């Protein structure tokens, strides 16, 4: 019998590769007739961690799950300033050649499964006469906003980047309440970026289906939007999380083991989240005044974040308020990089101040940790709004923080008063937010079990793929 072949195309970078590999492994373990080839497009700035991971994958290749890295021409540093979609578009000929080589008489190509940033690869799928599905690594709410903004742009000639101050709110079918215009992400309000965003959404509409990293019980309103016959079918298959971590034993984890349950607030802002000296001091003052135990992953702001990621401060005494480290030494730790998953799963963690990256939010929910939302870039303002206003699973640091760390290069400074207030609220022992997060954690775990909503959605996806080749 012929194997049913799927071609996966994740976006460059380890953050996209990890969930793609996890999903591919889930699929082949769910059905013995499936075979998957993951085509790996190298990151243009060739991060060492991704290179090592790709090398380890290629040695892992087996009959039913293979990894095919393509070679790319090294580009000048200035190329980093162009949208990633442009870089990915250039790889179509190499992807086409790779797919042509993997089709054999014993393998029947059933479809492409592409990352949200590789949606233009649907053109290559069409050349091979197979359907294209998409993996959407953010949430169903932002997917719904994306499609609605594109429809406004194309059908109603309404450009959200032109909205003036007379329009305060927008209604989106994926939300139960109006969304404040001043809280729209920069990618929607920028004349430079909106056309790329809209073009991407047009490709989304052409997909046969969209695998969304969410849970049906978490986003019922947003998923209801996809009952519309004009939209692709949505498969809520999450949470797709990379929970394996090499950090079993370290000084920080041992320190957390010594702290009382739910007593430590954890501050961590992702690989791109760095702070200026001014903002760093405001956070320190807030932690000092709050009196709570804390673990703070602190990175300095990058002078050019598109070219260089945030790094560690070399001398903390120079940027933190005088005496801060001494005053808080018995209840707090300031560190550089943090093993986020290993930290969040510790019983001592009682709250999580996060940049609102969707993966981070799902990890926090998985471990039942309530959040403080501090969105920094991309769609994170929408993620924050959903968690605070729609779902009541988080506490906001402040409404609508201006700026975008990636595309504008700077953020409005948040005051110590706002930070302290949010920390005190999220650390309340028996708050409504904490209780709702606990309930949602149970639903997220249940969704992945036999008969759970996400397990059922994944089975439905496999069923639909197999129908493509009947």
C-alpha positions in Angstrom: 0.0 0.0 0.0 1.2 3.5 -0.8 2.2 5.9 2.0 0.2 9.1 2.2 2.8 12.0 2.0 2.5 15.4 3.6 5.0 18.2 3.0 5.6 20.5 6.0 7.2 23.9 5.4 7.9 25.8 8.7 9.2 29.4 8.8 12.9 29.9 9.4 14.0 29.9 13.1 14.0 27.5 15.9 10.8 29.0 17.4 8.9 27.8 14.4 10.7 24.5 13.9 10.1 23.2 17.4 6.2 23.2 17.2 6.3 22.0 13.6 8.4 18.9 14.5 6.2 18.2 17.5 3.0 18.4 15.3 4.6 16.2 12.6 5.5 13.5 15.3 2.0 13.7 16.7 0.5 13.0 13.2 2.7 10.1 12.2 2.1 8.5 15.6 -1.7 8.9 15.1 -1.8 7.1 11.7 0.5 4.4 10.3 -0.3 5.4 6.7 1.1 8.9 7.0 4.6 10.0 6.0 5.9 13.5 6.4 8.8 15.4 4.9 9.7 18.7 6.7 11.4 21.1 4.3 13.6 23.4 6.4 14.4 26.9 5.2 17.5 28.1 7.1 17.3 31.4 9.0 18.9 34.2 7.1 20.9 35.3 10.1 21.9 31.7 10.7 21.4 31.6 14.5 23.7 29.0 16.1 21.0 27.3 18.1 18.8 26.7 15.0 21.8 25.4 13.0 22.6 22.8 15.7 19.0 21.8 16.0 18.7 21.3 12.2 21.8 19.2 12.2 20.4 17.0 15.0 17.1 16.6 13.1 18.8 15.5 9.8 20.5 12.7 11.7 17.1 11.7 13.1 15.5 11.3 9.7 13.6 8.0 9.3 11.4 6.4 6.8 8.1 8.1 7.8 9.5 11.4 9.1 12.3 13.1 7.1 14.0 16.5 7.3 15.2 18.2 4.2 17.1 21.4 4.8 17.5 23.5 1.6 20.6 25.6 0.8 20.2 29.3 0.5 22.5 32.1 -0.7 23.9 34.1 2.3 22.4 37.6 2.1 24.0 40.9 3.2 23.0 42.1 6.7 20.7 44.8 5.1 18.5 42.1 3.8 17.3 41.5 7.4 15.3 44.7 7.1 13.0 43.3 4.4 9.9 41.4 5.6 10.5 37.7 6.2 7.8 36.9 3.6 10.0 38.4 0.9 12.9 36.1 1.9 10.6 33.1 2.0 9.2 33.9 -1.4 12.7 33.7 -2.9 12.9 30.0 -1.7 10.0 28.8 -3.9 12.2 27.3 -6.7 14.3 25.3 -4.1 11.2 24.1 -2.4 9.7 23.0 -5.7 12.8 21.1 -6.6 12.9 19.3 -3.2 9.2 18.3 -3.4 9.8 16.9 -6.9 12.6 14.7 -5.6 10.6 13.2 -2.7 7.6 12.0 -4.7 8.1 8.3 -5.6 5.8 5.5 -6.8 5.4 4.4 -3.2 4.4 7.8 -1.8 1.2 9.6 -2.8 1.4 13.4 -2.2 -1.7 14.4 -0.2 -1.0 18.1 0.6 1.2 20.8 1.9 1.1 22.0 5.5 2.8 25.4 5.7 3.6 27.9 8.5 1.6 31.1 8.6 4.5 33.1 7.3 5.0 30.6 4.4 1.4 31.0 3.1 2.6 32.0 -0.4 3.9 28.4 -0.7 0.3 27.6 -1.7 1.5 28.5 -5.2 3.9 25.5 -5.1 1.2 23.2 -3.8 -1.1 24.3 -6.6 1.6 23.4 -9.1 1.6 19.8 -7.7 -2.2 19.8 -7.8 -2.6 19.2 -4.0 -4.4 21.2 -1.3 -2.6 23.4 1.1 -3.2 23.6 4.8 -1.7 26.1 7.2 -0.4 26.0 10.7 -1.3 29.2 12.6 1.0 29.5 15.6 -0.9 32.4 17.2 -4.5 32.4 18.4 -7.8 32.1 16.6 -8.7 35.7 17.7 -5.8 37.3 15.9 -6.4 35.1 12.9 -10.0 36.3 12.8 -8.9 40.0 13.1 -6.4 39.4 10.3 -9.1 38.1 7.9 -11.6 40.8 8.9 -9.1 43.6 8.4 -8.3 42.2 4.9 -12.0 42.0 4.1 -12.5 45.6 5.2 -9.5 46.6 3.0 -10.5 44.7 -0.1 -14.3 44.8 0.0 -15.1 48.0 1.8 -12.0 50.0 0.9 -11.5 50.7 4.6 -7.8 51.0 5.5 -7.4 50.7 9.3 -4.1 52.6 9.1 -6.2 55.6 8.0 -8.5 55.6 11.0 -8.5 59.0 12.8 -9.2 59.8 16.4 -13.0 60.1 15.7 -13.1 56.2 15.5 -12.6 54.9 19.0 -13.5 51.2 18.6 -13.9 48.5 16.0 -16.2 45.5 16.1 -14.7 42.1 15.1 -16.8 39.0 14.8 -14.1 37.0 16.7 -14.5 39.1 19.8 -17.5 39.6 22.1 -16.7 43.2 22.8 -15.4 46.2 20.8 -11.7 46.6 20.3 -10.0 50.0 21.1 -8.5 51.4 17.9 -5.5 52.9 19.9 -4.6 49.3 21.0 -4.3 48.0 17.4 -0.8 46.4 16.7 1.6 48.5 14.7 1.5 45.9 11.8 -2.1 47.1 11.3 -1.7 50.8 11.7 1.5 51.2 9.7 1.3 52.2 6.0 4.5 50.3 5.4 3.4 47.0 6.9 -0.4 46.8 6.3 -0.1 45.8 2.6 2.1 42.8 3.5 -0.3 41.8 6.2 -3.3 42.1 3.9 -1.5 40.1 1.2 -0.8 37.4 3.7 -4.5 37.2 4.7 -5.5 36.7 1.1 -3.4 33.6 1.0 -5.0 32.4 4.3 -8.4 32.5 2.7 -7.2 30.1 -0.1 -6.2 27.4 2.4 -8.1 24.1 2.5 -7.9 24.3 6.3 -6.0 26.0 9.2 -4.5 24.2 12.1 -4.7 26.7 15.0 -2.6 26.5 18.1 -5.5 27.0 20.4 -8.1 25.1 22.4 -11.8 25.1 21.5 -12.8 25.8 25.2 -10.4 28.8 25.3 -11.6 30.7 22.2 -15.2 29.6 21.4 -16.2 33.1 20.1 -13.2 33.3 17.7 -13.7 29.8 16.4 -17.4 30.3 15.8 -16.3 32.8 13.0 -14.9 29.8 11.0 -18.3 28.2 10.7 -18.7 30.6 7.8 -18.6 28.6 4.5 -16.5 31.4 2.9 -13.6 30.7 5.3 -11.3 27.7 5.6 -12.1 25.0 8.2 -10.3 25.7 11.5 -8.8 22.8 13.4 -8.1 23.9 17.1 -5.4 21.4 17.9 -3.5 23.1 20.8 -1.9 23.7 23.0 1.1 22.6 20.9 3.9 23.2 23.4 7.5 22.3 23.6 7.6 21.3 27.2 10.8 19.3 27.1 13.6 21.2 28.7 17.2 20.3 29.6 17.1 22.3 32.8 16.6 19.6 35.5 19.0 21.1 38.0 20.3 24.6 38.4 20.8 27.1 41.1 17.7 29.1 40.1 15.5 26.0 40.1 16.9 24.9 43.5 16.1 28.3 44.9 12.5 28.1 43.6 12.1 24.7 45.3 12.9 26.4 48.6 10.2 29.1 48.2 6.6 28.7 49.5 3.9 27.7 46.9 2.6 30.6 44.7 4.9 33.1 46.4 7.2 34.1 43.5 6.3 36.5 40.6 8.3 35.6 37.5 9.2 38.3 34.9 10.3 37.1 31.5 9.9 38.8 28.1 11.0 36.4 25.4 14.0 36.4 23.2 13.3 39.9 21.8 12.3 41.6 25.1 14.9 43.9 26.3 14.5 47.0 28.4 16.2 50.5 28.5 17.9 51.6 31.7 15.0 53.9 32.5 12.5 51.1 32.2 14.7 48.7 34.1 14.8 51.1 37.1 11.0 51.4 37.0 10.6 47.6 37.2 13.1 47.5 40.1 11.3 50.1 42.1 8.0 48.2 41.6 9.5 44.9 42.8 11.1 46.7 45.7 7.8 48.2 46.9 5.7 45.2 46.2 7.4 43.1 48.9 6.8 39.9 46.8 9.4 37.3 46.1 10.5 37.5 42.4 12.6 36.0 39.7 13.4 38.6 37.0 14.9 37.6 33.6 16.4 41.0 32.7 17.8 41.8 29.2 19.1 45.1 28.0 17.4 46.7 25.0 19.1 46.1 21.7 20.3 49.2 19.8 19.0 47.6 16.5 16.7 44.7 17.3 16.3 43.7 13.7 20.1 43.0 13.5 20.9 42.1 17.1 18.9 40.4 19.8 18.8 41.8 23.4 21.8 40.8 25.6 22.6 40.8 29.3 23.6 43.8 31.3 27.3 43.5 32.2 27.0 45.4 35.5 23.6 45.3 37.2 24.7 47.8 39.9 25.0 50.5 37.2 21.4 50.2 36.0 19.5 49.2 39.1 18.6 51.6 41.9 21.2 52.0 44.5 21.0 49.2 47.1 18.3 47.3 45.2 20.2 44.0 45.0 21.1 44.1 48.7 17.6 45.0 49.9 16.0 42.2 47.9 18.7 39.6 48.2 16.6 37.4 50.6 13.5 37.4 48.4 14.5 37.9 44.8 16.9 37.0 41.9 17.8 39.0 38.9 19.1 36.7 36.1 19.8 36.8 32.3 18.2 34.1 30.2 15.7 32.0 32.0 14.5 28.4 31.3 10.9 29.5 31.1 9.1 26.2 31.0 11.2 24.8 33.9 10.4 27.9 35.9 6.7 28.0 35.2 6.1 24.4 36.2 7.6 25.1 39.7 4.9 25.3 42.5 6.5 28.4 43.9 5.5 30.5 40.8 2.4 32.5 41.7 2.3 35.0 38.8 3.9 35.6 35.4 4.7 39.1 33.9 4.9 38.3 30.2 5.4 40.0 26.8 2.3 38.1 25.7 3.9 35.9 23.0 1.2 33.3 22.4 3.5 30.3 23.2 4.3 32.0 26.6 0.7 32.5 27.4 -0.2 28.9 26.5 2.6 27.7 28.7 1.4 29.9 31.6 -2.2 28.5 31.2 -0.9 24.9 31.0 0.8 25.3 34.4 -2.1 27.3 35.9 -0.2 30.5 36.4 -2.1 33.8 36.1 -0.5 36.5 34.0 0.3 40.2 33.9 0.2 41.4 30.3 3.0 43.6 29.0 2.7 43.4 25.2 5.9 44.5 23.4 5.5 43.8 19.6 3.7 42.0 16.8 0.1 40.8 17.7 0.8 40.9 21.4 -1.6 43.8 22.2 -4.4 41.6 20.8 -3.3 38.7 22.9 -3.3 40.9 26.0 -6.8 42.3 25.2 -8.1 38.8 24.8 -6.6 37.4 28.0 -7.7 40.4 30.1 -11.0 41.7 28.6 -12.5 38.7 26.9 -11.4 35.8 29.1 -10.4 37.3 32.5 -7.3 35.1 32.7 -4.8 37.9 33.2 -4.2 41.3 34.8 -3.2 44.2 32.5 -0.2 46.4 33.4 -1.9 49.3 31.7 -4.3 49.7 28.8 -2.7 50.3 25.3 1.0 50.7 25.9 2.3 52.7 22.9 5.1 51.5 20.7 6.4 48.3 19.1 9.8 47.0 20.1 10.4 45.3 16.7 8.9 47.6 14.1 9.2 51.0 15.8 12.2 50.2 17.9 11.0 51.6 21.1 8.2 51.4 23.7 6.5 53.9 26.0 8.0 53.7 29.5 5.7 52.0 32.0 5.8 53.5 35.5 6.7 51.7 38.7 3.2 52.5 40.1 1.5 50.7 37.2 3.8 47.7 37.5 3.5 47.4 41.2 -0.3 47.6 41.1 -0.5 44.8 38.5 2.0 42.6 40.5 -0.1 43.0 43.7 -3.3 42.1 41.8 -1.9 39.0 40.1 -0.4 37.6 43.3 -3.7 37.8 45.2 -4.1 34.3 46.7 -7.8 33.5 45.9 -8.6 36.0 43.1 -11.2 35.4 40.4 -8.4 35.5 37.8 -6.4 32.8 39.6 -9.5 30.5 39.9 -10.4 31.0 36.2 -6.8 30.2 35.2 -6.9 27.0 37.3 -10.1 25.9 35.5 -8.7 26.7 32.1 -5.5 24.7 32.8 -7.7 21.7 33.4 -9.5 22.3 30.1 -6.3 22.6 28.2 -5.0 19.3 29.6 -8.3 17.6 28.9 -8.4 18.8 25.3 -5.3 16.7 24.5 -6.7 13.5 26.0 -8.7 10.8 24.2 -12.1 12.3 23.3 -10.8 15.8 24.1 -11.5 18.7 21.7 -8.0 19.1 20.4 -7.4 15.4 20.0 -10.7 15.1 18.1 -9.8 18.1 15.8 -6.4 16.5 14.9 -8.2 13.2 14.1 -10.6 15.1 11.9 -7.7 16.8 10.1 -6.1 13.3 9.4 -9.5 12.1 8.1 -9.8 15.0 5.7 -6.2 14.6 4.4 -6.8 10.9 3.7 -10.0 11.9 1.7 -7.8 14.0 -0.6 -6.2 10.8 -2.0 -9.3 8.6 -2.3 
